[in-house]
């Protein structure tokens, strides 16, 4: 008997994940492919778009082989972002994709566009001031710095839209992703800003706009041969992974805040009003009628992975030792800005700082300090969102980092937030499968029926005074070290240029 199901694939920063899900939301099969990004210079983070498609093909074949009686009703796609992948007329990439806000190369272009257009007008049209998260300056960087690639560029993709294109031939981009190609998208009008597109992005053609769950097209004969997915299968447009993760746990309603525990930490607050604040990102929602105030730490899981590799330990050892270290990591404060920082300080030249070290401190203390640092970063973001008018009533956690109770508990204790943790926390691939099911099922499924909340993390109020004091030190440490750290960041860039020219 054939089993009706949907495929969901997400292209992440450190891995790509795929799931095969039945009509009731049960996971029939899942698969993962790990990969590395390229960091050719300090502040540059790139990836070959061809890898995204190769991994999709491999994942699809593995999933279908695991469930031979699967009848694929639709395909869901998702991916990290906003990324800038430019391609030629034939849809072939002209250079590696420039990744989201962790890539900070376009500072000069941010300054130039801001001077050209004005902060007030950029914010009115796009919702946010230009930062390393904005896609527009990265397009301009390619025009300025890679003229050979620019001369061939005719199409703009992100990971999800790239997969949809390779599967169907469609050239589309969802509204949520488009709203992060700031300042080239008009957030209130919900369409491209033609004048600014012509000024900064022409001759690249504007992708047609749609919503994340809309059907972009059907699997082509060529893609069917490569992937094993039947020709004619509907494929949705998809969107950026953090928004798909919010879908996967039902955290996209008005008043919801999603916390994504991944390579980076991401936060999305959903409302109906377009809120604007200089230190966060204002975007269109995944669905019509919603707006988001979003933020992201540049490191979280990337920082804990760095410590694991540096110490030669495994995660269970480090977590046990971090738990034993206790609140405050025996007198340490860590700034998690090892890849610069996105929100709310918007400082690409920020760097990691560990204060309070003595010879008595061990790896468990460092690991505890790193977990607390990401929690302090979440607190800083949530406070900034609320100051901007965000009405946060419910918090839902998702992502690989939710598998360990200690990290979740530390975030709740530091922030005072109650967190709901659903049964399925693998995130965007599951959300993509859900969106695909919604595009073809009648009636459409409800995520509350697919993915039940199974755990609630409640903060310990007795720890509030200690973490209030630590938060104060965290803020003062950044302010007190910024001047020296910025000098070091400048030196790092100079060293990169010297090494590249050697």
ABEGO torsion letter per residue (X at the ends): XBBBBBBBBBBBAABBBBBBBBAAGBBABBBBBBBBBBBABBGBBBBBAAAAAAAAAAAAAAAAAABAABBBABBBBBBBOBBBBBBBAAGBBABBBBBBAABAAAAAAAAAAAAAAEAAAAAAAAGBBBBAABAAAAAAAAAAABAAAAAABABBBBAAAAAAAAAAGBBBBBAAAAAAAOAABBAAAGBBBAAAAAAAAOABBBBBBBBAABBAEBBBAAAAAAAGBBBGBBBBAEBBAAAAAAAAAGAABBGBBBBBBBABBBBBBBBABBBBBAABBBBBBABBGBBBBBBBBABBAAAAAAAAAAAGBBAAAAAAAAAAAEBGGGGBBBBAAAAEBBOAAGBAABBBBBBGBBAABBAAAAAAAAAAAAAAAAAAAAAAAAAAGBBBABBBBBEAAAABAAAAAAAAAAAGBBBBBBABAAEAAAAAAAAAAAAABOBBBBAAAABBBABBBBBBAAAAAAAAAAAAAAAAAAAAAAAAAAAAAAAAAAAAAAAAAX
